[in-house]
Amino acid sequence: MRILVAGTQRSGSTWTSRVLGCAPNTRIVNEPDSFVSDLAAAPTVKELGYMPVLAPGDQAPEAYERVWQFAFVGGWPWDRWRPAIALGRQIRRLPSSVRDPFITSLMRATGRTRPRPEHVIVKSVNSCFSLEWIVGRFTPKVVVTVRNPMAVVSSWKDIGITAPYLATHPLLRERYIDAYGLPEPPASSADELEQVAWGVGLQAFALKLACDRHPEWLVVQHEAMCADPTNAFRALYTDLGLTWIPAADRYLQSVNQPGEGFATSRVTQDAPHRWRSRLSRQEKTAVQRVLGQFPVALEPA
């Protein structure tokens, strides 16, 4: 079975995919479409950028289709082996004329020879604007993680995540900003937090739009999962047809502890409202002003 877990960065997608990955005979493929995380994505960046914008029926580059085909058969079998990760970083630095054919050949050879797991869970935070294209082409079951955008902005601020390229992407203007009357991106001289809020709002809107068109997709509300993780994830397992095992309970217990930065450990019941103490009153007002222009749900400050 193929399962795609998608969402914005810091929406709980990693937590969700790892809990699902505790199911028997299951493999997690993490961010196959990210140039930073996966060597396979390197040949796609020049043509599609870091967050591809593709609608169902669009003709995608062969390299992008190959990324997802490879991911859904299990990806690289050595993706958790540190020497291989270090080697991948070196390969990414090669000239594209050398690097891209080498990566393509390696993917084809690996895809033919690697063992196939029963279930493959692919997690992506770069697919907000290409999600329907991926699903139309590869027909996975879909889990979309959503989180209060105020909390997402706060988390991006804490970690230093930005997405300035969204403001200049011509297809985003044509297919989202102009098509739905969304707010203009803040000026380059605007406060960075406002720029972050605009990027989060745009991605949250794109995901909401896709989910509204596909009621068969499973939408996971991060705050609800935090309120009662065990029962919420057991229900998600049932919806997906996965078998719950004690390893899932142990994983949930192991990550229910203080954590910062990119770590997935958090005190679960505290996570939904941490943003309140991390944004000043002035910052909350500025972020709400930007996010309020997008038709996405906001938790009051």
Backbone as CSV, one residue per row, in Angstrom:
resi,resn,N_x,N_y,N_z,CA_x,CA_y,CA_z,C_x,C_y,C_z
1,MET,0.837,-1.190,0.000,0.000,0.000,0.000,0.880,1.250,0.000
2,ARG,0.482,2.226,-0.796,1.171,3.504,-0.838,0.397,4.523,-0.001
3,ILE,1.110,5.235,0.857,0.503,6.288,1.669,1.354,7.539,1.520
4,LEU,0.717,8.657,1.228,1.403,9.939,1.133,0.960,10.817,2.290
5,VAL,1.907,11.236,3.116,1.637,12.169,4.212,2.173,13.535,3.786
6,ALA,1.270,14.509,3.656,1.655,15.833,3.169,1.187,16.904,4.135
7,GLY,1.867,18.037,4.091,1.491,19.176,4.923,2.533,20.258,4.774
8,THR,2.334,21.381,5.439,3.369,22.406,5.468,4.463,21.979,6.435
9,GLN,5.610,22.625,6.337,6.644,22.385,7.335,6.102,22.749,8.717
10,ARG,6.444,21.936,9.715,6.065,22.141,11.110,4.573,21.945,11.364
11,SER,3.930,21.118,10.550,2.504,20.855,10.747,2.246,19.523,11.440
12,GLY,3.298,18.816,11.811,3.139,17.506,12.441,3.269,16.349,11.474
13,SER,3.731,16.617,10.255,3.813,15.548,9.255,4.875,14.513,9.604
14,THR,6.003,14.953,10.173,7.046,13.997,10.560,6.551,13.084,11.680
15,TRP,5.954,13.674,12.691,5.385,12.903,13.805,4.385,11.880,13.268
16,THR,3.489,12.330,12.408,2.461,11.443,11.858,3.075,10.302,11.060
17,SER,4.018,10.620,10.187,4.604,9.567,9.350,5.384,8.561,10.188
18,ARG,6.038,9.019,11.231,6.806,8.093,12.064,5.907,7.182,12.885
19,VAL,4.785,7.701,13.354,3.852,6.822,14.055,3.290,5.785,13.084
20,LEU,2.908,6.212,11.901,2.407,5.265,10.900,3.484,4.261,10.499
21,GLY,4.731,4.724,10.493,5.837,3.860,10.114,6.130,2.750,11.108
22,CYS,5.482,2.774,12.273,5.637,1.685,13.242,4.854,0.442,12.835
23,ALA,3.948,0.568,11.879,3.158,-0.583,11.437,4.065,-1.651,10.838
24,PRO,3.671,-2.909,10.915,4.517,-3.987,10.377,4.737,-3.845,8.870
25,ASN,5.929,-4.269,8.443,6.282,-4.314,7.020,6.096,-2.965,6.326
26,THR,6.501,-1.914,7.035,6.302,-0.558,6.540,7.631,0.178,6.449
27,ARG,7.793,0.957,5.406,8.997,1.768,5.237,8.599,3.226,5.038
28,ILE,9.336,4.135,5.692,9.116,5.573,5.535,10.137,6.121,4.549
29,VAL,9.670,6.887,3.587,10.541,7.626,2.679,10.327,9.101,2.989
30,ASN,11.366,9.751,3.474,11.250,11.108,3.991,11.676,12.139,2.951
31,GLU,10.760,13.003,2.564,11.031,14.139,1.670,11.790,13.745,0.398
32,PRO,11.253,12.865,-0.419,11.965,12.473,-1.635,12.078,13.599,-2.650
33,ASP,11.199,14.616,-2.519,11.182,15.732,-3.472,11.962,16.942,-2.975
34,SER,12.739,16.765,-1.915,13.536,17.859,-1.364,14.997,17.717,-1.761
35,PHE,15.518,18.737,-2.412,16.923,18.741,-2.813,17.839,18.623,-1.597
36,VAL,17.393,19.166,-0.478,18.206,19.140,0.741,18.227,17.744,1.351
37,SER,17.089,17.031,1.284,16.954,15.751,1.982,17.274,14.535,1.138
38,ASP,17.053,14.621,-0.176,17.143,13.415,-0.996,17.868,13.702,-2.298
39,LEU,18.870,12.905,-2.564,19.661,13.032,-3.783,18.788,12.928,-5.038
40,ALA,17.723,12.142,-4.975,16.882,11.905,-6.145,16.257,13.189,-6.685
41,ALA,16.052,14.179,-5.806,15.373,15.409,-6.223,16.291,16.384,-6.948
42,ALA,17.591,16.163,-6.892,18.534,17.128,-7.466,18.243,17.474,-8.925
43,PRO,17.951,16.506,-9.798,17.715,16.854,-11.206,16.437,17.640,-11.465
44,THR,15.546,17.772,-10.466,14.257,18.425,-10.697,14.264,19.912,-10.367
45,VAL,15.232,20.359,-9.565,15.174,21.713,-9.020,15.283,22.784,-10.103
46,LYS,16.158,22.577,-11.085,16.368,23.598,-12.112,15.086,23.888,-12.875
47,GLU,14.288,22.863,-13.176,13.068,23.057,-13.967,11.861,23.439,-13.114
48,LEU,11.758,22.887,-11.911,10.528,23.050,-11.134,10.690,23.876,-9.872
49,GLY,11.924,24.160,-9.466,12.135,24.882,-8.226,11.987,23.980,-7.017
50,TYR,11.971,24.604,-5.834,11.939,23.832,-4.600,10.546,23.324,-4.261
51,MET,9.501,24.041,-4.716,8.123,23.597,-4.472,7.390,23.608,-5.806
52,PRO,7.381,22.496,-6.522,6.761,22.453,-7.849,5.282,22.844,-7.820
53,VAL,4.858,23.519,-8.867,3.452,23.891,-9.035,2.927,23.110,-10.232
54,LEU,2.157,22.056,-9.949,1.640,21.180,-10.994,0.185,20.835,-10.700
55,ALA,-0.646,20.950,-11.711,-2.051,20.571,-11.595,-2.270,19.243,-12.297
56,PRO,-3.339,18.525,-11.957,-3.633,17.277,-12.680,-3.689,17.538,-14.184
57,GLY,-3.046,16.682,-14.930,-3.011,16.843,-16.384,-1.817,17.601,-16.899
58,ASP,-1.098,18.313,-16.011,0.119,19.000,-16.447,1.168,17.978,-16.872
59,GLN,1.978,18.361,-17.854,3.092,17.524,-18.272,4.290,17.836,-17.383
60,ALA,4.659,16.913,-16.551,5.776,17.124,-15.635,7.060,16.592,-16.256
61,PRO,8.199,17.173,-15.884,9.474,16.625,-16.350,9.620,15.163,-15.945
62,GLU,10.263,14.406,-16.773,10.458,12.983,-16.493,11.176,12.780,-15.167
63,ALA,12.102,13.686,-14.852,12.869,13.545,-13.610,11.963,13.630,-12.391
64,TYR,10.944,14.487,-12.427,10.041,14.630,-11.281,9.168,13.388,-11.130
65,GLU,8.665,12.886,-12.234,7.877,11.654,-12.171,8.728,10.512,-11.629
66,ARG,9.991,10.474,-12.023,10.891,9.420,-11.569,11.103,9.495,-10.050
67,VAL,11.163,10.714,-9.506,11.320,10.895,-8.056,10.207,10.165,-7.308
68,TRP,8.982,10.366,-7.746,7.855,9.784,-7.027,7.702,8.294,-7.295
69,GLN,7.989,7.875,-8.488,7.961,6.443,-8.778,8.956,5.711,-7.885
70,PHE,10.140,6.290,-7.745,11.189,5.703,-6.920,10.794,5.725,-5.446
71,ALA,10.202,6.835,-5.009,9.797,6.946,-3.605,8.770,5.884,-3.238
72,PHE,7.798,5.653,-4.104,6.711,4.740,-3.768,7.091,3.257,-3.870
73,VAL,8.310,2.960,-4.331,8.794,1.582,-4.217,9.750,1.433,-3.035
74,GLY,9.956,2.538,-2.284,10.756,2.446,-1.066,11.982,3.316,-1.015
75,GLY,12.293,4.022,-2.113,13.420,4.948,-2.089,14.761,4.255,-1.916
76,TRP,15.732,5.018,-1.406,17.093,4.491,-1.214,17.132,3.544,-0.027
77,PRO,17.647,2.337,-0.165,17.708,1.418,0.972,18.742,1.826,2.015
78,TRP,19.660,2.742,1.660,20.721,3.147,2.589,20.515,4.582,3.082
79,ASP,19.291,5.098,3.034,19.069,6.512,3.342,19.287,6.867,4.811
80,ARG,19.455,5.869,5.678,19.733,6.159,7.085,21.184,5.842,7.450
81,TRP,21.985,5.521,6.460,23.386,5.167,6.675,24.234,6.423,6.516
82,ARG,24.882,6.849,7.580,25.568,8.143,7.597,26.607,8.306,6.488
83,PRO,27.460,7.295,6.226,28.418,7.474,5.127,27.745,7.728,3.777
84,ALA,26.597,7.073,3.540,25.877,7.290,2.278,25.295,8.690,2.225
85,ILE,24.806,9.196,3.355,24.274,10.561,3.401,25.372,11.572,3.092
86,ALA,26.549,11.350,3.689,27.676,12.252,3.431,28.110,12.203,1.966
87,LEU,28.118,11.004,1.388,28.471,10.871,-0.021,27.446,11.585,-0.901
88,GLY,26.170,11.486,-0.522,25.124,12.161,-1.288,25.330,13.664,-1.327
89,ARG,25.778,14.234,-0.217,26.046,15.684,-0.196,27.147,16.049,-1.184
90,GLN,28.133,15.192,-1.294,29.219,15.450,-2.246,28.722,15.330,-3.685
91,ILE,27.880,14.341,-3.937,27.356,14.144,-5.292,26.514,15.339,-5.721
92,ARG,25.745,15.910,-4.799,24.908,17.062,-5.136,25.720,18.254,-5.617
93,ARG,26.985,18.325,-5.209,27.825,19.461,-5.579,28.444,19.314,-6.968
94,LEU,28.297,18.148,-7.568,28.864,17.928,-8.897,28.125,18.765,-9.941
95,PRO,28.759,19.077,-11.064,28.048,19.758,-12.154,26.844,18.930,-12.588
96,SER,25.735,19.603,-12.892,24.504,18.885,-13.227,24.686,17.949,-14.420
97,SER,25.590,18.297,-15.341,25.805,17.453,-16.524,26.393,16.095,-16.143
98,VAL,27.078,16.046,-15.009,27.646,14.790,-14.507,26.699,14.161,-13.481
99,ARG,26.220,15.008,-12.588,25.409,14.541,-11.454,24.091,13.893,-11.891
100,ASP,23.338,14.561,-12.748,21.984,14.117,-13.059,21.932,12.755,-13.762
101,PRO,22.756,12.496,-14.784,22.742,11.154,-15.383,23.172,10.073,-14.403
102,PHE,24.127,10.412,-13.534,24.576,9.435,-12.534,23.440,9.084,-11.574
103,ILE,22.732,10.114,-11.081,21.618,9.876,-10.149,20.525,9.055,-10.822
104,THR,20.215,9.388,-12.064,19.175,8.666,-12.791,19.528,7.189,-12.938
105,SER,20.757,6.917,-13.309,21.188,5.519,-13.465,21.151,4.778,-12.137
106,LEU,21.577,5.454,-11.073,21.585,4.828,-9.753,20.165,4.538,-9.276
107,MET,19.241,5.450,-9.531,17.845,5.222,-9.149,17.257,4.031,-9.898
108,ARG,17.524,3.940,-11.190,16.981,2.831,-11.976,17.517,1.494,-11.491
109,ALA,18.818,1.439,-11.227,19.419,0.192,-10.764,18.886,-0.193,-9.388
110,THR,18.775,0.792,-8.503,18.288,0.531,-7.149,16.828,0.098,-7.171
111,GLY,16.005,0.789,-7.991,14.591,0.450,-8.072,14.348,-0.964,-8.554
112,ARG,15.250,-1.466,-9.427,15.090,-2.830,-9.947,15.508,-3.891,-8.943
113,THR,16.457,-3.566,-8.076,17.069,-4.597,-7.239,16.638,-4.564,-5.782
114,ARG,16.112,-3.431,-5.301,15.825,-3.336,-3.875,14.587,-4.166,-3.508
115,PRO,14.515,-4.700,-2.286,13.311,-5.407,-1.837,12.148,-4.430,-1.686
116,ARG,10.941,-4.907,-1.942,9.761,-4.047,-1.886,9.016,-4.265,-0.566
117,PRO,8.894,-3.241,0.265,8.109,-3.388,1.493,6.618,-3.477,1.171
118,GLU,5.861,-4.018,2.116,4.415,-4.149,1.895,3.743,-2.778,1.862
119,HIS,4.168,-1.905,2.770,3.597,-0.558,2.845,4.717,0.471,2.725
120,VAL,4.501,1.504,1.938,5.466,2.602,1.818,4.761,3.896,2.196
121,ILE,5.316,4.581,3.180,4.782,5.868,3.617,5.753,6.947,3.159
122,VAL,5.298,7.802,2.274,6.133,8.887,1.756,5.679,10.181,2.409
123,LYS,6.622,10.903,3.019,6.297,12.157,3.687,6.897,13.323,2.918
124,SER,6.065,14.348,2.658,6.535,15.496,1.880,5.927,16.791,2.398
125,VAL,6.771,17.812,2.569,6.278,19.158,2.884,6.519,20.112,1.714
126,ASN,6.992,19.574,0.598,7.238,20.404,-0.584,6.192,20.200,-1.670
127,SER,5.140,19.451,-1.372,4.168,19.063,-2.400,2.840,19.802,-2.285
128,CYS,2.805,20.905,-1.548,1.536,21.626,-1.351,0.884,22.024,-2.665
129,PHE,1.694,22.366,-3.659,1.159,22.877,-4.918,1.200,21.831,-6.039
130,SER,1.586,20.617,-5.713,1.612,19.547,-6.722,0.916,18.284,-6.226
131,LEU,0.218,18.392,-5.105,-0.336,17.224,-4.432,-1.324,16.469,-5.320
132,GLU,-2.208,17.192,-5.975,-3.201,16.511,-6.813,-2.551,15.846,-8.023
133,TRP,-1.488,16.431,-8.539,-0.768,15.800,-9.653,-0.173,14.469,-9.191
134,ILE,0.468,14.463,-8.033,1.096,13.248,-7.513,0.049,12.159,-7.292
135,VAL,-1.039,12.544,-6.656,-2.084,11.562,-6.341,-2.724,11.024,-7.621
136,GLY,-2.941,11.907,-8.594,-3.520,11.459,-9.848,-2.635,10.484,-10.594
137,ARG,-1.331,10.670,-10.448,-0.385,9.818,-11.177,-0.109,8.501,-10.452
138,PHE,-0.044,8.515,-9.101,0.408,7.327,-8.373,-0.646,6.742,-7.424
139,THR,-1.769,7.382,-7.271,-2.924,6.902,-6.500,-2.597,6.361,-5.104
140,PRO,-1.831,7.081,-4.302,-1.654,6.640,-2.916,-2.868,7.014,-2.080
141,LYS,-2.988,6.397,-0.917,-3.881,6.939,0.100,-3.227,8.215,0.634
142,VAL,-4.040,9.214,0.957,-3.500,10.528,1.307,-3.875,10.903,2.728
143,VAL,-2.871,11.342,3.477,-3.065,11.916,4.804,-2.478,13.329,4.763
144,VAL,-3.310,14.326,5.032,-2.845,15.713,5.048,-2.851,16.196,6.487
145,THR,-1.690,16.634,6.964,-1.595,17.163,8.323,-1.805,18.670,8.286
146,VAL,-2.698,19.162,9.138,-2.965,20.600,9.216,-2.779,21.056,10.664
147,ARG,-2.358,22.292,10.799,-2.084,22.859,12.122,-2.457,24.336,12.093
148,ASN,-2.847,24.857,13.216,-3.151,26.280,13.301,-2.012,27.081,12.660
149,PRO,-2.288,27.884,11.624,-1.217,28.628,10.960,-0.437,29.540,11.893
150,MET,-1.057,30.044,12.955,-0.323,30.861,13.925,0.811,30.050,14.547
151,ALA,0.532,28.794,14.866,1.558,27.925,15.444,2.638,27.597,14.428
152,VAL,2.235,27.413,13.170,3.212,27.118,12.123,4.157,28.297,11.936
153,VAL,3.605,29.504,11.884,4.444,30.705,11.728,5.411,30.831,12.902
154,SER,4.912,30.607,14.104,5.774,30.688,15.284,6.923,29.692,15.198
155,SER,6.630,28.484,14.757,7.658,27.455,14.642,8.664,27.803,13.550
156,TRP,8.169,28.306,12.406,9.090,28.737,11.345,10.027,29.826,11.870
157,LYS,9.478,30.760,12.616,10.280,31.850,13.175,11.358,31.314,14.106
158,ASP,10.984,30.378,14.967,11.945,29.837,15.928,13.105,29.130,15.235
159,ILE,12.807,28.423,14.157,13.821,27.598,13.504,14.548,28.344,12.392
160,GLY,13.932,29.428,11.911,14.558,30.189,10.840,14.165,29.740,9.451
161,ILE,12.966,29.166,9.303,12.489,28.734,7.993,11.901,29.928,7.242
162,THR,12.262,30.091,5.993,11.650,31.092,5.122,11.392,30.450,3.762
163,ALA,10.549,31.084,2.972,10.262,30.571,1.627,10.089,31.747,0.670
164,PRO,11.116,32.566,0.489,10.978,33.782,-0.321,10.663,33.519,-1.787
165,TYR,11.043,32.339,-2.291,10.818,32.023,-3.697,9.329,31.910,-4.036
166,LEU,8.464,31.718,-3.050,7.035,31.628,-3.323,6.488,32.939,-3.880
167,ALA,7.038,34.049,-3.414,6.521,35.360,-3.808,6.801,35.700,-5.262
168,THR,7.751,35.010,-5.871,8.143,35.355,-7.246,7.801,34.261,-8.252
169,HIS,7.129,33.203,-7.827,6.822,32.097,-8.736,5.654,32.481,-9.642
170,PRO,5.848,32.541,-10.947,4.776,33.015,-11.832,3.525,32.144,-11.808
171,LEU,3.671,30.828,-11.679,2.497,29.961,-11.665,1.688,30.110,-10.384
172,LEU,2.349,30.453,-9.279,1.613,30.687,-8.041,0.736,31.927,-8.187
173,ARG,1.241,32.923,-8.864,0.420,34.117,-9.112,-0.774,33.753,-9.994
174,GLU,-0.519,33.052,-11.071,-1.589,32.738,-12.025,-2.641,31.822,-11.422
175,ARG,-2.193,30.761,-10.724,-3.116,29.712,-10.298,-3.702,29.913,-8.900
176,TYR,-3.096,30.777,-8.114,-3.590,30.975,-6.755,-3.883,32.443,-6.459
177,ILE,-2.883,33.290,-6.539,-3.071,34.687,-6.120,-4.131,35.374,-6.975
178,ASP,-3.955,35.337,-8.304,-4.921,35.983,-9.189,-6.220,35.189,-9.292
179,ALA,-6.117,33.870,-9.370,-7.309,33.037,-9.570,-8.282,33.120,-8.395
180,TYR,-7.769,33.284,-7.175,-8.631,33.275,-5.987,-8.621,34.597,-5.233
181,GLY,-8.024,35.615,-5.816,-8.017,36.926,-5.171,-7.287,36.941,-3.849
182,LEU,-6.182,36.205,-3.766,-5.414,36.143,-2.531,-4.557,37.396,-2.363
183,PRO,-4.114,37.680,-1.156,-3.326,38.898,-0.925,-1.995,38.874,-1.662
184,GLU,-1.554,40.043,-2.058,-0.256,40.174,-2.690,0.842,39.826,-1.684
185,PRO,1.957,39.264,-2.156,3.059,39.000,-1.222,3.592,40.306,-0.657
186,PRO,4.042,40.310,0.585,4.618,41.518,1.163,5.838,41.970,0.363
187,ALA,6.108,43.238,0.406,7.291,43.767,-0.266,8.541,43.139,0.328
188,SER,9.594,43.081,-0.479,10.851,42.481,-0.001,11.409,43.223,1.205
189,SER,11.014,44.486,1.368,11.483,45.282,2.507,10.621,45.081,3.755
190,ALA,9.526,44.323,3.625,8.618,44.111,4.759,9.289,43.272,5.837
191,ASP,8.731,43.332,7.025,9.242,42.536,8.137,9.246,41.058,7.758
192,GLU,10.314,40.352,8.135,10.448,38.954,7.748,9.315,38.096,8.285
193,LEU,8.797,38.411,9.461,7.715,37.620,10.033,6.457,37.734,9.171
194,GLU,6.197,38.903,8.604,5.055,39.059,7.709,5.247,38.243,6.434
195,GLN,6.466,38.194,5.935,6.743,37.393,4.744,6.544,35.910,5.035
196,VAL,6.989,35.477,6.209,6.786,34.084,6.613,5.294,33.783,6.724
197,ALA,4.540,34.697,7.347,3.102,34.484,7.512,2.407,34.372,6.161
198,TRP,2.822,35.186,5.199,2.212,35.109,3.870,2.492,33.749,3.229
199,GLY,3.730,33.258,3.325,4.076,31.960,2.763,3.305,30.830,3.411
200,VAL,3.146,30.883,4.731,2.375,29.858,5.443,0.905,29.919,5.025
201,GLY,0.370,31.148,4.929,-1.026,31.294,4.526,-1.287,30.752,3.138
202,LEU,-0.375,30.998,2.212,-0.535,30.512,0.842,-0.521,28.993,0.789
203,GLN,0.415,28.383,1.495,0.484,26.918,1.493,-0.731,26.305,2.186
204,ALA,-1.163,26.903,3.293,-2.339,26.387,3.994,-3.576,26.477,3.097
205,PHE,-3.691,27.570,2.337,-4.823,27.713,1.422,-4.777,26.657,0.327
206,ALA,-3.600,26.431,-0.254,-3.465,25.441,-1.325,-3.866,24.052,-0.834
207,LEU,-3.445,23.694,0.377,-3.810,22.386,0.929,-5.307,22.301,1.201
208,LYS,-5.883,23.375,1.746,-7.319,23.384,2.015,-8.107,23.224,0.714
209,LEU,-7.674,23.915,-0.316,-8.341,23.845,-1.610,-8.335,22.412,-2.143
210,ALA,-7.173,21.770,-2.072,-7.059,20.390,-2.562,-7.890,19.438,-1.713
211,CYS,-7.865,19.620,-0.394,-8.641,18.733,0.489,-10.141,18.892,0.259
212,ASP,-10.585,20.128,0.025,-12.007,20.358,-0.237,-12.456,19.629,-1.510
213,ARG,-11.545,19.500,-2.456,-11.887,18.816,-3.718,-11.810,17.298,-3.581
214,HIS,-11.202,16.822,-2.483,-11.003,15.376,-2.321,-11.441,14.938,-0.917
215,PRO,-12.732,14.796,-0.710,-13.214,14.393,0.624,-12.746,12.999,1.032
216,GLU,-12.245,12.214,0.078,-11.738,10.878,0.429,-10.382,10.937,1.124
217,TRP,-9.686,12.064,1.046,-8.407,12.201,1.734,-8.645,12.284,3.236
218,LEU,-7.690,11.818,4.003,-7.763,11.891,5.462,-7.038,13.150,5.931
219,VAL,-7.750,14.010,6.620,-7.173,15.257,7.132,-6.933,15.098,8.626
220,VAL,-5.692,15.254,9.028,-5.287,15.068,10.420,-5.019,16.438,11.038
221,GLN,-5.823,16.810,12.018,-5.655,18.084,12.724,-4.646,17.891,13.848
222,HIS,-3.518,18.593,13.752,-2.421,18.390,14.694,-2.869,18.595,16.139
223,GLU,-3.640,19.637,16.382,-4.073,19.924,17.752,-4.942,18.802,18.310
224,ALA,-5.798,18.223,17.472,-6.646,17.115,17.925,-5.815,15.866,18.209
225,MET,-4.789,15.627,17.389,-3.923,14.475,17.620,-3.158,14.628,18.936
226,CYS,-2.761,15.857,19.246,-2.025,16.094,20.492,-2.898,15.888,21.722
227,ALA,-4.200,16.124,21.581,-5.095,16.005,22.728,-5.217,14.569,23.214
228,ASP,-5.190,13.608,22.288,-5.338,12.191,22.653,-4.605,11.346,21.604
229,PRO,-3.266,11.364,21.633,-2.502,10.746,20.546,-2.797,9.275,20.309
230,THR,-2.862,8.490,21.361,-3.020,7.046,21.171,-4.329,6.719,20.461
231,ASN,-5.424,7.242,20.946,-6.708,6.932,20.315,-6.822,7.556,18.930
232,ALA,-6.261,8.751,18.767,-6.337,9.409,17.462,-5.543,8.635,16.415
233,PHE,-4.357,8.182,16.781,-3.550,7.425,15.820,-4.099,6.021,15.603
234,ARG,-4.672,5.422,16.625,-5.317,4.122,16.415,-6.438,4.250,15.377
235,ALA,-7.206,5.328,15.469,-8.289,5.546,14.502,-7.723,5.752,13.101
236,LEU,-6.598,6.479,13.012,-5.981,6.709,11.701,-5.466,5.392,11.120
237,TYR,-4.867,4.562,11.957,-4.436,3.226,11.510,-5.624,2.460,10.915
238,THR,-6.736,2.496,11.618,-7.921,1.772,11.149,-8.385,2.313,9.796
239,ASP,-8.420,3.634,9.677,-8.867,4.250,8.421,-7.968,3.862,7.251
240,LEU,-6.678,3.675,7.529,-5.725,3.348,6.472,-5.603,1.840,6.233
241,GLY,-6.126,1.055,7.146,-5.998,-0.394,7.009,-4.671,-0.926,7.503
242,LEU,-4.039,-0.214,8.435,-2.779,-0.663,9.028,-3.049,-1.387,10.344
243,THR,-2.093,-2.188,10.760,-2.225,-2.965,11.990,-1.458,-2.293,13.125
244,TRP,-2.176,-1.926,14.181,-1.550,-1.280,15.342,-0.761,-2.316,16.142
245,ILE,0.453,-1.953,16.540,1.291,-2.848,17.331,1.884,-2.072,18.503
246,PRO,2.380,-2.742,19.531,2.928,-2.046,20.702,4.044,-1.058,20.361
247,ALA,4.761,-1.285,19.271,5.843,-0.361,18.900,5.318,1.055,18.696
248,ALA,4.082,1.187,18.238,3.495,2.513,18.054,3.260,3.190,19.400
249,ASP,2.775,2.429,20.382,2.614,2.973,21.734,3.953,3.417,22.302
250,ARG,4.970,2.582,22.112,6.288,2.919,22.657,6.843,4.173,21.987
251,TYR,6.634,4.299,20.679,7.145,5.488,19.996,6.450,6.751,20.522
252,LEU,5.138,6.698,20.669,4.421,7.870,21.177,4.911,8.259,22.565
253,GLN,5.160,7.273,23.397,5.671,7.561,24.742,7.079,8.149,24.688
254,SER,7.904,7.653,23.770,9.302,8.082,23.718,9.467,9.529,23.278
255,VAL,8.547,10.035,22.456,8.680,11.408,21.963,7.861,12.405,22.780
256,ASN,7.130,11.924,23.768,6.328,12.819,24.612,7.201,13.372,25.735
257,GLN,8.125,14.246,25.347,9.069,14.847,26.285,9.558,16.164,25.693
258,PRO,10.156,17.020,26.519,10.570,18.327,26.007,11.534,18.208,24.832
259,GLY,11.397,19.118,23.878,12.285,19.138,22.723,12.211,20.484,22.040
260,GLU,13.263,20.821,21.309,13.327,22.107,20.613,13.798,21.896,19.184
261,GLY,13.725,22.981,18.388,14.262,22.956,17.030,13.593,21.936,16.156
262,PHE,14.410,21.202,15.365,13.876,20.229,14.422,13.552,18.890,15.079
263,ALA,13.866,18.747,16.360,13.551,17.487,17.049,12.049,17.268,17.064
264,THR,11.631,16.001,16.980,10.201,15.692,16.997,9.681,15.466,18.409
265,SER,10.561,15.464,19.404,10.111,15.293,20.782,9.435,16.571,21.274
266,ARG,8.255,16.440,21.841,7.513,17.544,22.431,6.624,16.984,23.534
267,VAL,6.355,17.801,24.559,5.320,17.434,25.517,4.005,17.616,24.777
268,THR,3.359,16.506,24.460,2.274,16.508,23.485,1.165,17.493,23.816
269,GLN,0.718,17.511,25.063,-0.418,18.363,25.399,-0.055,19.840,25.428
270,ASP,1.244,20.151,25.505,1.673,21.557,25.502,1.842,22.106,24.086
271,ALA,2.053,21.211,23.117,2.441,21.634,21.769,1.451,22.571,21.084
272,PRO,0.133,22.348,21.188,-0.793,23.183,20.420,-0.738,24.667,20.760
273,HIS,-0.352,25.017,21.983,-0.460,26.417,22.399,0.884,27.077,22.698
274,ARG,1.960,26.414,22.344,3.281,26.988,22.607,3.480,28.320,21.889
275,TRP,2.824,28.483,20.742,3.011,29.702,19.965,2.592,30.954,20.732
276,ARG,1.644,30.798,21.659,1.136,31.957,22.387,2.227,32.647,23.195
277,SER,3.132,31.862,23.755,4.206,32.440,24.556,5.446,32.768,23.724
278,ARG,5.457,32.333,22.466,6.629,32.535,21.624,6.495,33.739,20.700
279,LEU,5.280,34.225,20.534,5.063,35.434,19.749,4.656,36.567,20.689
280,SER,5.250,37.730,20.512,4.859,38.887,21.313,3.472,39.358,20.874
281,ARG,2.859,40.233,21.649,1.540,40.748,21.279,1.599,41.455,19.932
282,GLN,2.650,42.208,19.713,2.807,42.914,18.438,2.966,41.927,17.282
283,GLU,3.744,40.865,17.520,3.933,39.849,16.478,2.634,39.112,16.175
284,LYS,1.864,38.784,17.202,0.580,38.114,16.987,-0.335,38.971,16.115
285,THR,-0.368,40.269,16.408,-1.223,41.169,15.635,-0.787,41.212,14.177
286,ALA,0.526,41.302,13.957,1.044,41.375,12.581,0.761,40.083,11.815
287,VAL,0.972,38.945,12.469,0.755,37.659,11.805,-0.723,37.452,11.503
288,GLN,-1.581,37.770,12.461,-3.016,37.614,12.235,-3.508,38.524,11.113
289,ARG,-2.921,39.711,10.997,-3.322,40.627,9.924,-3.037,40.012,8.554
290,VAL,-1.896,39.335,8.430,-1.543,38.709,7.152,-2.377,37.453,6.933
291,LEU,-2.406,36.562,7.919,-3.126,35.298,7.755,-4.625,35.512,7.600
292,GLY,-5.142,36.584,8.211,-6.571,36.854,8.135,-7.062,37.143,6.737
293,GLN,-6.139,37.425,5.820,-6.516,37.679,4.430,-6.681,36.389,3.621
294,PHE,-6.294,35.262,4.213,-6.449,33.958,3.574,-7.647,33.239,4.199
295,PRO,-8.398,32.498,3.396,-9.557,31.761,3.949,-9.121,30.475,4.637
296,VAL,-8.364,30.617,5.728,-7.937,29.460,6.515,-8.323,29.720,7.962
297,ALA,-8.513,28.637,8.716,-8.970,28.761,10.098,-7.834,29.238,10.990
298,LEU,-8.148,30.214,11.854,-7.171,30.717,12.810,-7.701,30.554,14.216
299,GLU,-6.813,30.156,15.119,-7.174,30.127,16.532,-6.985,31.533,17.080
300,PRO,-7.962,32.071,17.800,-7.823,33.435,18.325,-6.603,33.569,19.221
301,ALA,-5.990,34.752,19.166,-4.822,35.012,20.027,-5.232,35.147,21.464
